[in-house]
Every structure is written in structure tokens, then in C-alpha cells.
Amino acid sequence: MNTTESEVTLSKGSIVLSTFQSRLSANKIAKDMISRKLCACVNIIKINSIYYWNNKIQYDDEYLCFFKTVSSAKLRKELKKIHPYKVPEIIEIKIDNVDKDYLGWLISSAS
């Protein structure tokens, strides 16, 4: 079976991960990114982070956001601009196997 060009285009999306120090900042930035149509959905999960910073091991509660989008370059650029951390975690995971109905919603909501 041959895949058409439009099917290839419609099979792409991204999840951008970023952590925040408070639920308030995670919610605020999530709402901002969604209202600007830079992402379609954000899942926010409370996590415990252990990391090396300022020459010591840190232990913190943080909020991990999963930004689901098709316009990842714009989203990453805007996150970097407004993120409260000096060195924000902004990681993109490209997804190429997405349910077509979900992907259609993603495209219509974040573009």
C-alpha cells in the first residue's frame, strides 16, 4: 500500500516536555500556549525531581507539562522566552504514529 503525501504530513506531531516549580506557573503557561494555539492540549503531572544544580544535588516537587502540538518550533521558542527557570527543560519528542482522528483534532486546535 502506498502512502500519499497528505497521509505522511498528517501522521506527525510532537510532545514538548517542560517542568515548572509551581502548579500556578504550569497552569498559567499552559493556558497561554493553548489560547495562542501553539498547542492543543497540556497534561500537567506533579512529580518529584532529583537533579544537579549549583554544585549540589537538589530535591524538589515540580510540575511536568506535556504540550501536544504540531507547531513545535514556535512553542519551544515561546516557552524559552517566558519560562521562569534560568535553564528550562524543553524537550521535544516527535510522534509519528498517532490516531488519525486525534491528529485531526490536534491539527485543527494547534495551527
Summary of the structure (lengths in Angstrom):
residues: 111
radius of gyration: 15.7
end to end distance: 29.3
largest distance: 55.2
contacts: 301
relative contact order: 0.28
helix: 35%
strand: 36%
